[in-house]
């Protein structure tokens, strides 16, 4: 058996690691018999030389097996599903999708993450609801799935411990964007959930990790291939991430928009993603025969209120006081009776008359990140009340001096430079410019498992 330095040298020189060699590397991480500098060297070698599909598959399987693998009651066979997004601005899809899937008869043990760089984290959003506890043991997760059908939790200590080590070192070694390492990290965690079906929302565009459709498609194909190779029916949706999803960005504001969506008042782009991702999962589990029927069932669960009931039950099962959960889910509620409101609000005005052609989601996210929506380093608290609401839609005609963005902030106030950046995120044009732009749809392609 090759030593760790020999394995690093083999990969550095472009060799293909055998199943046994990949296993040796992952076991050394799990058993803490490898130095951080050696792990970092291997990550850089993988980043530079890549991995063939079989290597990536073995890496993922060994990562998945490095800790606890969940097991479910027999009667749930074929019904356990989840989704993963590669990160977006205002991406609140999970908050609507998990309860909608539960309302359609699925079991959804959604293990989510915190905010990364400029993208928001599902767990941070949910923690803006007082009492919401994202820390649940495997036994508690199973109990909540039995009674409610869905839960949204953080990664448990015993689930894929090798990924926790690799994830931290990928950040420190600038190897975050390695295709096999991304694939291994995402699919190992989902594989450890013992899923029937998994759908991936792979983003491309200005505000995404991958800027163009082709590189995002390469990642999607890697994820789908490795997921299916592990025995999880895996499909992917390629969706555009230039602006924002919905109108709100920021933790508690996104919870409010999610609740409004669950009450039947959701923005079109958010509902398009929820219905497509959910419909694909229903098709992959065999609960529906085609994608259009799946979309319809998910939409009906949201618009009809069944998903809202599941969200309320999930909040209570995860620690939210019954009265607070009921208040948030009731019609015509004052959300700020439960959620924290930012001390200050200000509105940005349009500099001229015209048609709204674009709002740059990346610029918006980067400024809000600095104002407290995100964190600069792991473990840092986020400010749940800071955020922004878009007051205009793409294609809308606006007069000069109209309010186009409402900013929610705490002290200190945003700097003149930050306000200037936000103002530049808006692009106005003429009716002719708007006509040249085609009907804007987020979902560009769907990849089904073979």
Legacy VTK file of the C-alpha trace (Angstrom):
# vtk DataFile Version 3.0
C-alpha trace
ASCII
DATASET POLYDATA
POINTS 450 float
0.000 0.000 0.000
1.343 3.436 -0.944
2.093 5.916 1.842
0.254 9.284 2.001
3.238 11.157 0.425
3.282 8.524 -2.371
-0.464 9.020 -2.972
0.024 12.802 -3.172
2.910 12.315 -5.643
0.833 9.923 -7.771
-2.027 12.400 -8.060
0.353 15.358 -8.505
1.922 13.551 -11.479
-1.494 12.967 -13.055
-2.046 9.364 -11.988
-5.442 7.788 -11.316
-5.913 6.682 -7.711
-7.296 3.178 -7.196
-10.362 2.545 -5.015
-8.062 1.304 -2.245
-5.845 4.408 -2.474
-8.807 6.804 -2.267
-10.084 4.810 0.708
-6.652 5.104 2.412
-6.728 8.915 1.985
-10.257 9.343 3.396
-9.668 6.919 6.268
-6.496 8.824 7.223
-8.666 11.989 7.481
-11.366 10.236 9.529
-8.791 8.597 11.846
-6.771 11.855 12.090
-3.548 10.087 10.995
-2.827 12.633 8.235
-1.362 16.129 8.645
-3.352 19.145 7.447
-0.459 20.082 5.126
-0.699 16.643 3.463
-4.472 16.925 3.041
-3.975 20.418 1.575
-1.343 19.080 -0.834
-3.691 16.314 -2.002
-6.525 18.829 -2.494
-4.257 21.005 -4.641
-3.134 17.950 -6.658
-6.814 17.018 -7.248
-7.587 20.632 -8.173
-4.741 20.699 -10.733
-5.052 17.200 -12.230
-8.763 16.466 -11.721
-10.287 13.016 -11.247
-11.900 10.528 -13.611
-15.559 9.651 -12.918
-14.669 6.397 -11.137
-12.243 8.215 -8.795
-14.856 10.869 -7.982
-17.414 8.130 -7.364
-15.071 6.317 -4.948
-14.105 9.585 -3.213
-17.791 10.371 -2.689
-18.660 6.869 -1.462
-15.757 6.833 1.034
-16.655 10.323 2.308
-20.278 9.208 2.716
-19.174 6.125 4.685
-16.847 8.126 6.969
-19.660 8.552 9.517
-23.261 7.640 10.221
-25.516 6.715 7.299
-29.197 7.316 8.074
-31.789 4.564 7.876
-35.562 4.911 7.563
-38.648 2.779 8.283
-39.537 0.320 5.507
-42.874 2.008 4.875
-40.999 5.157 3.727
-39.246 3.242 0.933
-39.325 5.255 -2.284
-40.483 8.472 -0.600
-37.355 10.016 1.003
-36.218 13.006 -1.088
-34.119 16.169 -0.876
-32.853 19.036 -2.977
-29.582 20.951 -3.081
-28.868 24.381 -4.569
-25.404 25.620 -5.502
-26.313 28.981 -3.949
-28.109 32.109 -5.053
-29.244 35.594 -4.054
-32.631 35.559 -2.351
-32.755 31.760 -2.781
-35.547 30.817 -0.385
-36.737 27.818 -2.447
-36.127 25.252 0.343
-38.488 27.052 2.743
-41.377 26.601 0.295
-40.338 23.345 -1.375
-39.780 21.126 1.713
-43.324 21.607 3.122
-44.847 21.376 -0.386
-43.172 17.986 -0.928
-44.326 16.819 2.516
-47.888 17.835 1.587
-47.548 15.617 -1.529
-46.632 12.569 0.575
-42.809 12.706 0.528
-40.421 12.516 3.502
-37.918 15.374 3.333
-34.893 15.241 5.698
-33.438 18.488 4.303
-29.891 18.980 5.570
-28.930 22.551 4.716
-26.002 24.909 5.147
-25.126 28.382 6.324
-24.363 31.365 4.106
-21.239 31.033 1.959
-19.520 34.137 0.493
-22.278 36.411 -0.923
-24.999 33.699 -0.972
-27.441 33.362 1.902
-27.825 30.189 3.954
-31.131 28.404 4.565
-30.203 27.762 8.213
-29.468 31.458 8.843
-32.864 32.368 7.384
-34.741 29.894 9.573
-32.854 30.990 12.688
-34.367 34.453 12.252
-37.566 32.779 13.569
-37.253 32.880 17.397
-36.905 29.356 18.804
-36.254 27.559 15.499
-33.716 24.842 16.338
-31.660 23.559 13.394
-29.713 21.132 15.630
-31.571 17.801 15.651
-30.224 14.295 16.257
-30.898 11.433 13.809
-33.625 10.150 16.175
-35.275 13.584 16.367
-35.128 13.958 12.570
-36.901 10.622 12.150
-39.558 11.585 14.712
-40.233 14.941 12.968
-40.442 13.224 9.558
-42.896 10.724 11.030
-45.220 13.418 12.392
-44.755 16.288 9.892
-43.070 14.867 6.787
-40.278 17.456 6.544
-37.556 19.095 8.597
-34.743 21.511 7.743
-31.644 20.933 9.857
-27.877 21.416 9.987
-25.365 18.648 9.367
-25.176 16.383 12.431
-21.789 15.753 14.084
-21.807 12.107 12.996
-22.746 12.685 9.338
-19.854 12.716 6.809
-17.096 13.899 9.216
-14.498 13.668 6.405
-16.344 16.401 4.510
-16.135 18.758 7.488
-12.328 18.521 7.395
-12.060 18.784 3.608
-14.584 21.650 3.410
-12.559 23.822 5.817
-9.249 23.059 4.089
-10.683 23.649 0.581
-11.448 27.200 1.676
-7.946 27.663 3.133
-6.193 26.179 0.063
-8.236 27.922 -2.694
-9.535 24.597 -4.039
-13.241 25.322 -3.493
-13.985 25.320 -7.239
-12.639 21.818 -7.999
-15.302 19.776 -9.835
-14.569 16.395 -8.141
-14.288 18.043 -4.698
-17.591 19.928 -5.121
-19.248 16.718 -6.335
-17.850 14.679 -3.430
-18.913 17.251 -0.836
-22.500 17.632 -2.078
-23.300 14.028 -2.981
-21.619 12.404 0.069
-23.890 14.370 2.437
-26.991 13.573 0.388
-25.961 9.910 0.069
-25.640 9.672 3.853
-29.310 10.735 4.067
-30.228 7.440 2.307
-32.419 9.220 -0.233
-34.649 7.720 -2.889
-34.337 10.804 -5.092
-32.313 14.018 -5.157
-32.740 17.094 -7.330
-29.950 19.646 -7.777
-30.535 23.298 -8.605
-27.281 24.224 -10.380
-27.016 27.986 -10.865
-25.166 29.905 -13.557
-24.836 33.639 -14.175
-23.435 36.816 -12.653
-24.374 35.969 -9.052
-23.512 32.238 -9.246
-20.322 30.232 -8.660
-20.340 29.353 -12.371
-20.809 32.327 -14.684
-21.773 30.458 -17.877
-24.232 27.707 -18.746
-21.593 25.291 -20.101
-19.475 25.116 -16.918
-22.627 24.823 -14.776
-23.799 21.976 -17.039
-20.459 20.196 -16.548
-20.973 20.347 -12.746
-24.612 19.219 -13.078
-23.590 16.211 -15.186
-20.872 15.259 -12.662
-23.357 15.475 -9.760
-26.052 13.517 -11.623
-23.593 10.829 -12.719
-22.043 10.310 -9.251
-25.413 10.518 -7.449
-26.949 7.851 -9.676
-23.768 5.770 -9.305
-24.343 5.755 -5.533
-27.875 4.439 -6.021
-29.708 7.752 -5.476
-31.996 8.742 -8.373
-30.463 12.123 -9.164
-31.673 14.838 -11.535
-30.677 18.472 -12.033
-32.144 21.775 -13.095
-29.931 24.487 -14.617
-31.258 27.882 -13.581
-30.182 31.461 -14.264
-28.810 33.524 -11.345
-28.204 37.087 -12.550
-30.651 39.010 -10.382
-32.498 37.901 -7.255
-34.994 35.096 -6.680
-38.195 36.816 -5.638
-38.107 40.366 -4.323
-36.465 40.006 -0.893
-32.844 39.428 0.108
-31.909 39.023 3.775
-32.753 36.492 6.445
-36.046 37.551 8.092
-37.256 39.312 4.907
-36.847 36.039 2.991
-38.813 34.187 5.679
-41.632 36.727 5.248
-41.582 36.297 1.448
-41.591 32.495 1.855
-44.611 32.692 4.162
-46.391 34.985 1.695
-45.624 32.433 -1.050
-47.062 29.642 1.119
-50.194 31.804 1.471
-50.568 31.850 -2.325
-48.941 35.250 -2.969
-45.579 34.070 -4.303
-43.550 35.819 -7.033
-43.596 34.052 -10.403
-39.869 33.239 -10.551
-39.833 31.634 -7.087
-42.922 29.555 -7.896
-41.354 28.481 -11.225
-38.334 27.040 -9.383
-40.370 25.442 -6.573
-42.788 23.781 -9.015
-40.042 22.532 -11.368
-37.741 21.135 -8.649
-40.640 19.613 -6.730
-42.293 18.243 -9.858
-39.039 16.565 -10.870
-38.743 14.872 -7.459
-42.359 13.626 -7.608
-41.629 12.180 -11.065
-38.391 10.489 -9.891
-40.194 8.841 -6.957
-42.949 7.596 -9.272
-45.676 9.544 -7.434
-46.575 11.176 -10.781
-46.059 10.008 -14.369
-44.684 13.218 -15.869
-43.108 16.550 -14.961
-46.174 18.669 -15.795
-48.362 16.643 -13.400
-45.629 16.964 -10.748
-45.496 20.747 -11.191
-49.278 20.955 -10.859
-49.337 18.915 -7.627
-46.619 21.066 -6.046
-48.351 24.309 -7.135
-51.687 23.058 -5.780
-50.053 22.174 -2.429
-48.671 25.721 -2.168
-51.686 27.669 -3.448
-54.216 25.488 -1.606
-52.569 25.978 1.814
-51.502 22.358 2.507
-47.811 23.335 2.352
-48.406 26.240 4.776
-49.879 23.812 7.330
-46.778 21.615 6.993
-44.484 24.632 7.474
-46.366 25.603 10.650
-46.112 22.036 11.986
-42.392 21.914 11.103
-41.728 25.181 12.970
-43.457 23.831 16.086
-41.651 20.467 15.844
-38.324 22.340 15.644
-38.868 24.483 18.710
-40.940 27.520 17.676
-43.674 28.403 20.191
-47.105 27.313 18.925
-48.521 30.843 19.249
-45.632 32.367 17.251
-45.933 29.698 14.521
-49.691 30.230 14.326
-49.250 34.020 14.144
-46.710 33.783 11.296
-48.977 31.463 9.296
-52.246 33.376 9.794
-53.597 35.663 7.083
-53.061 39.405 7.405
-50.547 38.982 10.211
-48.017 41.537 11.416
-44.841 39.525 10.885
-42.858 41.852 13.117
-44.825 40.740 16.160
-42.615 37.629 15.924
-39.641 38.533 13.709
-37.108 41.239 14.432
-37.418 44.417 12.376
-34.376 46.490 11.388
-34.083 49.844 13.166
-33.957 51.832 9.922
-35.484 51.700 6.442
-34.665 53.928 3.488
-35.792 53.870 -0.134
-33.588 54.336 -3.191
-35.084 56.381 -6.033
-34.805 55.886 -9.785
-32.409 58.447 -11.364
-34.499 58.801 -14.550
-37.636 57.661 -16.334
-37.422 54.318 -18.147
-38.042 50.584 -18.171
-36.373 48.319 -15.581
-34.025 46.085 -17.613
-31.853 44.609 -14.875
-31.055 44.553 -11.154
-27.593 43.119 -10.469
-28.093 40.491 -7.767
-24.363 40.122 -7.071
-23.906 43.831 -6.285
-26.977 43.760 -4.043
-25.739 40.656 -2.206
-22.191 41.966 -1.721
-23.346 45.245 -0.160
-25.885 43.484 2.089
-23.209 40.970 3.141
-21.063 43.852 4.433
-24.081 45.372 6.226
-24.471 42.174 8.280
-26.558 39.737 6.212
-23.561 37.413 5.782
-20.431 36.483 7.710
-16.750 37.099 6.952
-15.574 33.998 8.793
-17.114 30.784 10.106
-18.961 31.069 13.412
-19.564 34.811 13.085
-23.159 35.884 13.857
-25.355 37.343 11.124
-27.874 40.162 11.506
-31.254 38.613 10.785
-33.091 41.910 10.286
-30.841 43.508 7.622
-31.876 43.118 3.992
-33.506 44.688 0.954
-36.859 44.565 -0.838
-37.142 45.133 -4.587
-40.072 47.474 -5.227
-39.993 47.107 -9.057
-40.139 44.214 -11.530
-38.146 43.562 -14.710
-39.912 45.158 -17.659
-41.782 47.663 -15.460
-41.939 51.292 -16.623
-40.957 53.764 -13.860
-40.936 57.537 -13.598
-37.967 59.566 -12.367
-37.766 59.584 -8.558
-39.842 56.409 -8.073
-38.842 54.135 -5.181
-37.157 50.990 -6.562
-35.425 49.456 -3.496
-36.200 49.511 0.234
-33.104 48.965 2.379
-33.458 47.602 5.940
-30.360 48.352 8.037
-28.983 48.810 11.559
-26.374 51.267 12.849
-23.946 52.229 11.430
-25.744 53.466 8.316
-24.539 52.343 4.876
-21.649 54.457 3.567
-22.079 56.791 0.563
-19.952 54.314 -1.443
-22.306 51.432 -0.527
-25.371 53.500 -1.461
-23.727 54.404 -4.778
-23.003 50.723 -5.510
-26.619 49.797 -4.770
-27.862 52.564 -7.069
-25.626 51.282 -9.885
-27.182 47.798 -9.567
-30.274 49.174 -11.355
-30.267 49.373 -15.169
-32.989 51.377 -16.916
-33.634 51.417 -20.661
-36.264 52.089 -23.313
-39.350 50.107 -24.337
-37.369 48.921 -27.370
-34.605 47.556 -25.077
-37.276 45.714 -23.090
-38.755 44.176 -26.256
-35.321 42.861 -27.294
-35.081 41.015 -23.967
-36.963 37.735 -24.253
-39.475 36.486 -21.687
-37.306 35.891 -18.611
-37.440 32.310 -17.325
-35.102 31.045 -14.646
-35.067 27.355 -15.603
-32.951 26.784 -18.708
-32.518 23.002 -18.777
-33.593 19.857 -16.915
-31.291 16.821 -16.663
-33.140 13.591 -15.834
-31.483 10.445 -14.453
-30.929 7.763 -17.118
LINES 1 451
450 0 1 2 3 4 5 6 7 8 9 10 11 12 13 14 15 16 17 18 19 20 21 22 23 24 25 26 27 28 29 30 31 32 33 34 35 36 37 38 39 40 41 42 43 44 45 46 47 48 49 50 51 52 53 54 55 56 57 58 59 60 61 62 63 64 65 66 67 68 69 70 71 72 73 74 75 76 77 78 79 80 81 82 83 84 85 86 87 88 89 90 91 92 93 94 95 96 97 98 99 100 101 102 103 104 105 106 107 108 109 110 111 112 113 114 115 116 117 118 119 120 121 122 123 124 125 126 127 128 129 130 131 132 133 134 135 136 137 138 139 140 141 142 143 144 145 146 147 148 149 150 151 152 153 154 155 156 157 158 159 160 161 162 163 164 165 166 167 168 169 170 171 172 173 174 175 176 177 178 179 180 181 182 183 184 185 186 187 188 189 190 191 192 193 194 195 196 197 198 199 200 201 202 203 204 205 206 207 208 209 210 211 212 213 214 215 216 217 218 219 220 221 222 223 224 225 226 227 228 229 230 231 232 233 234 235 236 237 238 239 240 241 242 243 244 245 246 247 248 249 250 251 252 253 254 255 256 257 258 259 260 261 262 263 264 265 266 267 268 269 270 271 272 273 274 275 276 277 278 279 280 281 282 283 284 285 286 287 288 289 290 291 292 293 294 295 296 297 298 299 300 301 302 303 304 305 306 307 308 309 310 311 312 313 314 315 316 317 318 319 320 321 322 323 324 325 326 327 328 329 330 331 332 333 334 335 336 337 338 339 340 341 342 343 344 345 346 347 348 349 350 351 352 353 354 355 356 357 358 359 360 361 362 363 364 365 366 367 368 369 370 371 372 373 374 375 376 377 378 379 380 381 382 383 384 385 386 387 388 389 390 391 392 393 394 395 396 397 398 399 400 401 402 403 404 405 406 407 408 409 410 411 412 413 414 415 416 417 418 419 420 421 422 423 424 425 426 427 428 429 430 431 432 433 434 435 436 437 438 439 440 441 442 443 444 445 446 447 448 449
